[in-house]
């Protein structure tokens, strides 16, 4: 499965997501906007890219994990961030039925590197 990882600036602009300046750290701020574009413009991402729901949801998980990792690096550990991960996994289970645990593990492992 090919996740949506490239040309994210184009994608978020095309779906009408208005990037915001939430963090001083540029990298954290960029990842935050990529992540929340998937949370707020999911239907638009599906329509624009033609990707199935499964790809969009796993891409959402990928960007959430990147965001959590960078947030923790910049600001220190926040349990609320970890809770977001569990909520998204629950969403995957509810909306997809079967969760690709191997894919989630690979995404998590990439976050550790």
N, C-alpha and C positions, 0 to 999 in steps of 0.2 A: 504494500500500500504506500503510495506516495503522498506524504503530508504536504500541506500548504505552508511552505517555508520561504520561498523566494519572492522577490518583487513585492514585498509587503507594503512598502510606502504607496506604490501604485494601487494595490488592492484596497487598502483602507480609504484612500481618496475616492476610488471608483464606487465604493459602496456607500459613500456619504458619511463616513465616520469622521468626526471633527476631533483631531488629535488635540490633547490638552497638555499643558505644562504642569504636571503634578509633582515632579521631583527635580531637584537641582542636577542630580547625576544624569547625564545625557543618555547613557546606555540604559539605565533603569527606566527612564522616562519613555524611551523608544519601545522597549519591550512591554512596558505597561500598556501603551497604546495599541500595539499589535495584539496583545492578549484581550483587551477589552473590546476591540473591534469584533472579535469572534463572539463575545458575550452579548454585545448589543446589536450586531448586524448579521447574525447567523443566517437568516433567510436570504438576505441580500448577497452574502458570500456564496451560498448555494446557487442562487439564480445566476450570478455573474460568472462564476467559475464553471458551473455545470457539474461540480463534484457532488458525489452522494453524501448524504447526511453523515455516514460513518467516517468519511475522510475529514469532514469539517469538524466533527466532534473530537476525533483524535488529534487534529491540528490544534483545536482549542486546548486540549490537555497539554500538548507540547508547549504552547506559548504560556500557559499558566505555570507549568513547571519552570520554564526559563525565568518568568517573572518572580516566582517564589525564591528561586536560587539567588537571583541578582538582588532582590530585596533584602534577603538575609545577609548577603555579603556587605551591602551598603549600610543597612540599618540594624543588623543583629536579628536574632531569631524572634519570630512572632508566631505564636501558636494559632492565631486566627488565620494566618496564611496556610498553614497545614490543613486546617479545617476546610478551606476552599477546595483543596485537592480531593478530600474525601467526598465532599458534596458533588464534585464533578464526576467522580467515579460512580456515585449513586445515580447521577443523571445518565451516564453511559449505560448502566445496567437497565434502567427504566426505559430508555428510548431505543436501545439496540437489542436488548435481550441478553445476548451473549457478549461478554467483554473479552477482548483479545489481551489477556493478561501478559502474554509474551511481549506484545508491542508496548504495553504500558511499562514493563520492566526495561525494555530497550530504551524507551524515552527517559525513564528515570536514571538509567545507567549513564546515558549521554549527559545528563545534567550534572552528574558527579565529576565527570572529567574536567 
